[in-house]
Amino acid sequence: MDPSSTAPKNTGKRSAWIIGVIVVVLAAALLFYTRQPSPQVRQLNAQLASDAKLAAYPYPFRVLSIDAGTAVMSTPRSPQMSVQQMIKAIDPGLENIAVDDPRFRAAQQTLAEHQQHAVSLVMDSELVDNIEWELDTRWLSEHGIVVKQQGLY
C-alpha cells in the first residue's frame, strides 16, 4: 500500500484554515496596536490624571492624539448640544436650576477654568503648540445625553 494514500485528503483545507486564522490574529493585533495612544499621549494623560485640581473635577480631560504639534483633547462642551444638559451631567445638583441662576453660571465658569488648566498642562509639553477639541460623545452618552451629529439626534 502506498503510504501517501493514507495521508488525510483535506490537508489543503486545513492549511487554508490555519493561514486564515493567522491572518485574522495578525489583523486584530495590528488594529489593537494602531488604536493604542502613543507614549507621549499616555504621558500627558497620566499628568492630567495626577493633577490634584483636575482629579477632583467630574469631567476627565484627556489628550486623544498628537500630530504635528497639535494635541486633540476631549471636551464635554460643544455647540452641538445644550449647555444645560452638559453642566447638569457634571453637577447633577443643578438639575432644576435656570441658566441665569448664579450657581449655573458658577458651574460654567468652573468648567472653563478646569478646561483652561488642562490646556495649560498640555501646552507645557514641548511636543504641543496647538490644541484642537473633540466632543466627548462617549462620556456624554454615559451621562444620558444624546448629542446631535450632522443634524441628527
PELIN-V415909 format. One record per pair of residues at least 24 apart in sequence whose C-alpha atoms are under 10 Angstrom apart, sorted by the first residue. I is the first residue (numbers start at 0). J is the second residue. Records with the same first field share a line. If there is no record, write none. Layout:
BEGIN
I=J, J
END
This chain:
BEGIN
35=64
36=62, 63, 64, 65
37=63, 64, 65
39=64, 65, 124, 126
40=64, 65, 70, 71, 121, 126
43=117, 120, 121, 122, 123, 124
44=72, 117, 121
46=117, 120, 121
47=116, 117, 118, 120, 121
48=117
50=116, 117, 120
52=113, 116, 117
53=113, 114, 116, 117
56=89, 90, 109, 110, 113
57=88, 89, 90, 110
58=88, 89, 90, 110, 113, 114, 138, 139
59=113, 114, 117, 138
60=113, 114, 116, 117, 118, 135
61=117, 118, 121, 135
62=117, 118, 121, 130, 131, 132, 133
63=132, 133
64=131
65=126, 127, 129, 130, 131
66=126, 127, 129
67=126, 127, 128, 129
68=122, 124, 125, 126, 127, 128, 129, 130
69=122, 126, 127, 128, 129, 130, 131
70=118, 121, 122, 126, 127, 128, 129, 130, 131, 132
71=127, 129, 130, 131, 132, 133
72=114, 117, 118, 121, 130, 131, 132, 133, 134, 135
73=114, 131, 132, 133, 134, 135, 136, 138
74=110, 114, 131, 132, 133, 134, 135, 136, 138, 139
75=110, 114, 132, 133, 134, 135, 136, 137, 138, 139
76=110, 111, 114, 132, 133, 134, 135, 136, 139
77=132, 133, 134, 135, 146
78=134, 147
79=134, 145, 146, 147, 148, 149, 150, 152
80=134, 139, 144, 145, 146, 147, 148, 152
81=144, 145, 146, 147
82=107
83=107
84=139, 142, 143, 144, 145
85=139, 142, 143, 144
86=110
87=142, 144
88=138, 139, 141, 142, 143, 144
89=139, 142
END
